[in-house]
Amino acid sequence: MQCLRPSARKLAKTTTTKITVARALATAVLMVTVGSVLAWCALPYSSRVGANRPPLTQFEKTLRRVPAHISEFSPMSEPLALPVCGDVRPPEALLTPDPLLHVKDDALHVRVSFIVGSDGHVHSPFILDSGGAAEDQIVLRAIRFWRYRPALCNGVPTDSEARVRFSLR
């Protein structure tokens, strides 16, 4: 007397075949992946990084020419009401990284005006003296991320106007 009916035997044989095929497929995928990684590691480093990249010494030369910025601050006042400040403290720069400009000549001069809000964020930056459209956009993008400790008027945070001049060192 047999425990398994003929259809149950067929089902067991089909399931065993499927498992064997799945194992063979998984083994093939694993071997292809390992082979690809080994082939990639066998390549010389320069072909993996990018052969058409400029050398690092060229980037180092451009980083030495990072623009320096000089800041000037003046308090903002309401048009008709002048505040009386006995104790005035200008904004204090907390985070002001210089923009990375890729300029050819050493005569770059860009002036920007903006407001340092009572929250310490930069508001309404605009270009006073342009250094070119591309350079102006890079400078404005960098200035929008600057952070300050706001100006104080009698100990109360207040808005102040700032002007920054960028020139190459």
ZILINUR-V662522 format. One record per residue. N is the residue number from 1. RES is the residue in one letter. PSI is psi in degrees with one decimal (none if undefined). D_LAST is the distance of its C-alpha to the last C-alpha in Angstrom with 1 decimal. Layout:
BEGIN
n=N res=RES psi=PSI d_last=D_LAST
n=N res=RES psi=PSI d_last=D_LAST
END
This chain:
BEGIN
n=1 res=M psi=132.3 d_last=97.4
n=2 res=Q psi=143.5 d_last=93.8
n=3 res=C psi=-34.4 d_last=91.2
n=4 res=L psi=136.8 d_last=88.9
n=5 res=R psi=163.6 d_last=90.0
n=6 res=P psi=-37.7 d_last=89.1
n=7 res=S psi=-33.4 d_last=86.3
n=8 res=A psi=-36.5 d_last=84.7
n=9 res=R psi=-41.0 d_last=84.7
n=10 res=K psi=-42.3 d_last=83.0
n=11 res=L psi=-43.1 d_last=80.3
n=12 res=A psi=-39.6 d_last=79.7
n=13 res=K psi=-39.9 d_last=79.4
n=14 res=T psi=-41.3 d_last=77.0
n=15 res=T psi=-41.7 d_last=74.8
n=16 res=T psi=-39.2 d_last=74.7
n=17 res=T psi=-41.9 d_last=73.8
n=18 res=K psi=-41.1 d_last=70.9
n=19 res=I psi=-40.8 d_last=69.5
n=20 res=T psi=-42.1 d_last=69.8
n=21 res=V psi=-41.5 d_last=67.9
n=22 res=A psi=-40.9 d_last=65.2
n=23 res=R psi=-41.5 d_last=64.7
n=24 res=A psi=-40.2 d_last=64.6
n=25 res=L psi=-43.4 d_last=62.0
n=26 res=A psi=-39.8 d_last=59.8
n=27 res=T psi=-41.1 d_last=60.2
n=28 res=A psi=-43.6 d_last=59.2
n=29 res=V psi=-42.8 d_last=56.0
n=30 res=L psi=-42.6 d_last=55.0
n=31 res=M psi=-39.1 d_last=55.6
n=32 res=V psi=-41.5 d_last=53.5
n=33 res=T psi=-47.6 d_last=50.6
n=34 res=V psi=-40.4 d_last=50.7
n=35 res=G psi=-39.5 d_last=51.0
n=36 res=S psi=-42.9 d_last=48.0
n=37 res=V psi=-43.4 d_last=45.8
n=38 res=L psi=-39.1 d_last=47.1
n=39 res=A psi=-39.5 d_last=46.4
n=40 res=W psi=-40.1 d_last=42.8
n=41 res=C psi=-26.4 d_last=42.3
n=42 res=A psi=-17.5 d_last=43.8
n=43 res=L psi=149.8 d_last=41.1
n=44 res=P psi=150.1 d_last=38.3
n=45 res=Y psi=-38.9 d_last=35.1
n=46 res=S psi=-31.7 d_last=33.1
n=47 res=S psi=-23.4 d_last=35.6
n=48 res=R psi=-35.5 d_last=35.4
n=49 res=V psi=-42.5 d_last=31.6
n=50 res=G psi=114.0 d_last=31.3
n=51 res=A psi=-25.2 d_last=31.5
n=52 res=N psi=18.3 d_last=29.3
n=53 res=R psi=142.2 d_last=26.1
n=54 res=P psi=154.4 d_last=23.1
n=55 res=P psi=157.7 d_last=22.6
n=56 res=L psi=-28.5 d_last=20.4
n=57 res=T psi=-31.8 d_last=18.4
n=58 res=Q psi=-39.9 d_last=17.2
n=59 res=F psi=-36.9 d_last=16.0
n=60 res=E psi=-38.0 d_last=14.3
n=61 res=K psi=-39.2 d_last=12.2
n=62 res=T psi=-31.5 d_last=11.2
n=63 res=L psi=-28.3 d_last=10.5
n=64 res=R psi=-21.4 d_last=8.1
n=65 res=R psi=33.6 d_last=6.0
n=66 res=V psi=136.8 d_last=6.6
n=67 res=P psi=142.6 d_last=5.9
n=68 res=A psi=149.3 d_last=6.0
n=69 res=H psi=144.2 d_last=9.4
n=70 res=I psi=127.2 d_last=11.5
n=71 res=S psi=143.9 d_last=15.2
n=72 res=E psi=137.0 d_last=18.3
n=73 res=F psi=146.4 d_last=21.8
n=74 res=S psi=142.3 d_last=25.3
n=75 res=P psi=147.1 d_last=28.6
n=76 res=M psi=141.0 d_last=30.6
n=77 res=S psi=156.2 d_last=34.1
n=78 res=E psi=148.6 d_last=37.2
n=79 res=P psi=-39.3 d_last=38.0
n=80 res=L psi=-14.8 d_last=41.3
n=81 res=A psi=116.1 d_last=41.1
n=82 res=L psi=121.8 d_last=38.6
n=83 res=P psi=148.3 d_last=38.4
n=84 res=V psi=108.6 d_last=39.1
n=85 res=C psi=115.5 d_last=36.5
n=86 res=G psi=-38.7 d_last=37.3
n=87 res=D psi=104.8 d_last=34.8
n=88 res=V psi=132.0 d_last=31.4
n=89 res=R psi=124.3 d_last=28.6
n=90 res=P psi=165.8 d_last=25.4
n=91 res=P psi=149.8 d_last=24.2
n=92 res=E psi=125.4 d_last=22.6
n=93 res=A psi=127.7 d_last=20.0
n=94 res=L psi=-43.8 d_last=21.6
n=95 res=L psi=105.0 d_last=19.8
n=96 res=T psi=68.8 d_last=16.5
n=97 res=P psi=142.8 d_last=14.7
n=98 res=D psi=143.0 d_last=11.6
n=99 res=P psi=148.4 d_last=13.0
n=100 res=L psi=101.0 d_last=12.6
n=101 res=L psi=139.1 d_last=12.1
n=102 res=H psi=84.7 d_last=13.4
n=103 res=V psi=150.8 d_last=12.3
n=104 res=K psi=-40.8 d_last=13.4
n=105 res=D psi=162.7 d_last=11.8
n=106 res=D psi=6.1 d_last=8.4
n=107 res=A psi=34.1 d_last=10.1
n=108 res=L psi=125.4 d_last=9.8
n=109 res=H psi=113.9 d_last=10.9
n=110 res=V psi=129.8 d_last=13.1
n=111 res=R psi=135.2 d_last=15.2
n=112 res=V psi=141.9 d_last=17.6
n=113 res=S psi=142.1 d_last=20.7
n=114 res=F psi=171.9 d_last=22.7
n=115 res=I psi=130.1 d_last=25.4
n=116 res=V psi=110.0 d_last=25.3
n=117 res=G psi=170.6 d_last=28.9
n=118 res=S psi=-11.0 d_last=31.3
n=119 res=D psi=-4.5 d_last=31.1
n=120 res=G psi=-2.9 d_last=27.3
n=121 res=H psi=157.2 d_last=26.5
n=122 res=V psi=131.7 d_last=24.4
n=123 res=H psi=145.1 d_last=26.7
n=124 res=S psi=53.5 d_last=26.6
n=125 res=P psi=140.3 d_last=22.9
n=126 res=F psi=155.4 d_last=22.6
n=127 res=I psi=128.9 d_last=20.1
n=128 res=L psi=-48.6 d_last=20.1
n=129 res=D psi=123.1 d_last=17.8
n=130 res=S psi=147.4 d_last=17.6
n=131 res=G psi=9.7 d_last=15.1
n=132 res=G psi=151.0 d_last=18.1
n=133 res=A psi=-46.0 d_last=20.7
n=134 res=A psi=-43.8 d_last=19.4
n=135 res=E psi=-38.7 d_last=15.9
n=136 res=D psi=-42.5 d_last=17.6
n=137 res=Q psi=-39.6 d_last=20.0
n=138 res=I psi=-42.4 d_last=17.4
n=139 res=V psi=-46.2 d_last=15.7
n=140 res=L psi=-39.7 d_last=19.3
n=141 res=R psi=-40.6 d_last=20.5
n=142 res=A psi=-41.6 d_last=17.8
n=143 res=I psi=-32.2 d_last=18.5
n=144 res=R psi=-20.5 d_last=22.2
n=145 res=F psi=-2.3 d_last=22.0
n=146 res=W psi=148.8 d_last=20.4
n=147 res=R psi=143.8 d_last=22.9
n=148 res=Y psi=157.5 d_last=23.5
n=149 res=R psi=122.7 d_last=26.3
n=150 res=P psi=160.2 d_last=27.8
n=151 res=A psi=151.0 d_last=28.2
n=152 res=L psi=136.4 d_last=31.6
n=153 res=C psi=107.4 d_last=34.1
n=154 res=N psi=37.8 d_last=36.9
n=155 res=G psi=0.1 d_last=36.1
n=156 res=V psi=129.1 d_last=36.2
n=157 res=P psi=136.1 d_last=33.3
n=158 res=T psi=160.6 d_last=32.4
n=159 res=D psi=150.8 d_last=30.1
n=160 res=S psi=151.7 d_last=27.2
n=161 res=E psi=142.3 d_last=24.9
n=162 res=A psi=144.5 d_last=21.1
n=163 res=R psi=132.0 d_last=18.4
n=164 res=V psi=135.7 d_last=14.9
n=165 res=R psi=127.3 d_last=12.1
n=166 res=F psi=134.7 d_last=9.3
n=167 res=S psi=155.0 d_last=6.5
n=168 res=L psi=144.1 d_last=3.8
n=169 res=R psi=none d_last=0.0
END
